[in-house]
Amino acid sequence: LSCVLSVSADGLHEDFRIAGCSDSDGEEMYTLDGEEKWYADFINKKGVEPYPSFIDNFNFVEGVYENAEAQLQICREELKKYRKAMKDFPVEQDPPSSPIVYSRDNVELGEN
């Protein structure tokens, strides 16, 4: 048996995770309401919480950086597969729906 006596929501929040990679770089970042709350610093091999020291930080659970590194490796492997698979795809070129004719001189509507 469960019961809810009162529920209140003062506002909605936007929580995003951004992740991506290239051959030489990677990105993993979490944001809340447009503010960066955590990102993976792959150069220094650590997770960074960029809040100022006077703010009570939200601490991420252990292993978030290690998970970001694992996801980066998966992303790079997938990138290789997609590049190989897409290499032989012909570029789709749709012909124009109707011929386009441009006049040499400026034309005014209603004039001969």
C-alpha positions in Angstrom: 0.0 0.0 0.0 1.3 3.4 -0.9 0.0 6.9 -0.6 1.0 10.3 -1.9 -0.1 13.1 0.3 1.3 16.1 -1.6 3.3 16.6 -4.8 4.8 19.9 -5.8 6.9 20.9 -8.8 8.0 24.5 -9.0 9.7 24.2 -12.3 11.2 22.0 -15.0 14.9 21.4 -15.5 16.8 20.4 -18.5 19.5 17.8 -17.9 21.7 16.9 -20.9 24.6 14.5 -21.6 26.8 15.4 -24.5 29.2 12.8 -25.9 31.2 12.5 -29.1 34.6 11.6 -30.5 37.0 12.0 -33.4 40.2 10.2 -34.2 42.2 12.5 -32.0 39.7 14.0 -29.5 36.6 13.2 -27.4 34.0 14.9 -25.3 31.7 13.8 -22.5 29.8 16.5 -20.5 26.8 16.7 -18.3 24.8 19.9 -18.0 21.8 21.1 -15.9 19.7 24.0 -17.0 22.5 25.1 -19.4 25.2 25.0 -16.8 28.1 22.6 -17.1 28.1 20.3 -14.0 30.7 17.7 -15.0 33.0 17.0 -17.9 35.7 14.4 -18.7 39.2 15.9 -19.1 40.8 13.2 -21.2 44.1 15.0 -21.3 44.6 15.0 -17.5 42.6 11.8 -17.2 40.1 12.9 -14.6 36.5 14.1 -14.2 36.0 17.9 -13.5 33.2 19.6 -11.6 33.6 23.2 -12.6 31.6 24.8 -9.8 33.3 27.5 -7.7 34.5 26.5 -4.3 31.7 28.3 -2.4 28.9 26.2 -4.0 27.9 22.9 -2.4 28.9 20.6 -5.3 26.9 17.7 -6.6 29.3 14.8 -6.4 29.1 12.2 -9.1 29.4 8.6 -8.2 32.8 6.9 -8.5 33.6 5.4 -11.9 32.0 8.2 -14.0 35.3 9.2 -15.6 36.2 5.5 -16.2 32.9 5.0 -17.9 33.5 8.1 -20.0 36.9 6.6 -21.1 35.2 3.3 -22.0 32.5 5.2 -24.0 35.2 7.1 -25.8 36.8 3.9 -27.0 33.5 2.5 -28.1 32.7 5.7 -30.0 36.1 5.5 -31.8 35.5 1.8 -32.8 32.0 2.7 -34.1 33.4 5.7 -36.0 35.8 3.3 -37.8 33.0 1.0 -38.7 30.8 3.8 -40.0 33.6 5.2 -42.1 34.3 1.9 -43.6 30.6 1.1 -44.2 29.9 4.5 -45.7 32.9 4.7 -48.0 31.3 3.0 -51.0 27.9 4.6 -50.7 27.2 6.6 -53.9 26.5 10.3 -53.2 22.8 10.8 -53.8 22.2 13.6 -56.3 18.5 14.5 -56.9 17.8 16.2 -60.2 16.0 19.5 -59.9 12.2 19.1 -59.9 11.8 21.4 -62.8 14.2 23.3 -65.1 15.2 26.7 -63.9 15.4 29.5 -66.4 17.1 32.8 -65.6 16.5 35.9 -67.7 19.4 38.0 -68.9 17.6 41.3 -68.2 15.5 42.4 -65.2 11.9 41.7 -65.8 8.9 43.7 -64.5 5.5 42.1 -64.1 3.0 43.4 -66.6 5.6 44.9 -69.0 6.3 43.7 -72.5 
